[in-house]
Amino acid sequence: MTAIAEKVLFAKNSAHDPPQTFVVMGIDGAGKSTAINTLVQELINERIPARRLANAAGRRWLNNFSHNSGIQVPCLIQSLIETTIRLVNVVRNSFTAARGPGLTVMDRHLYCQLVLRRVRGQKPGVLLPWLARKSTEHATVILLDLDPHLAFQRIEARAEDKEPLEFLQAARTEYLRLAKLHGWLVLDASVPATHLVERLRMIAGK
């Protein structure tokens, strides 16, 4: 038992901990960034290799730009810009995750862009769904699920951006559809952040 315990401790603290990737998604207000940052910081404090990589698309910036300037970016152009930015981030971060030891937690992914397209009434296309599937083949995909009303309250409280309740409801429906289709893990994001981080650590085996 002592020998086994020593091997486990060495594996957790080793810089040669095999790469492991989580992809965490969910509607705005689900607490993705909070949970990911807390998880990664806990592991780093315990000398377990871990990192957070954000696959942003610039949607918040584009929305704020339209709101502040009064210039409405056409939906198709906005979608093209977002998809391009997110794809570049996913490719770059996937290389980083494959080379880095320990746990890499990706905040959002290409599936988020597919959800946006669905909610906006746009066609998903062929290439983007294929890229989304291929780029998550070796990752553990986790959906943080939250009631849209609670997510709306959280977004209003942080006062950084705006999301219509109807948008959150439609996005959640699409995320749950994708989760069922692809067999993703679904976690209740209404629990305290500490409980959510405990669940994530159990899934990671850390």
Summary of the structure (lengths in Angstrom):
residues: 206
radius of gyration: 17.9
end to end distance: 18.6
largest distance: 66.2
contacts: 608
relative contact order: 0.19
helix: 59%
strand: 13%
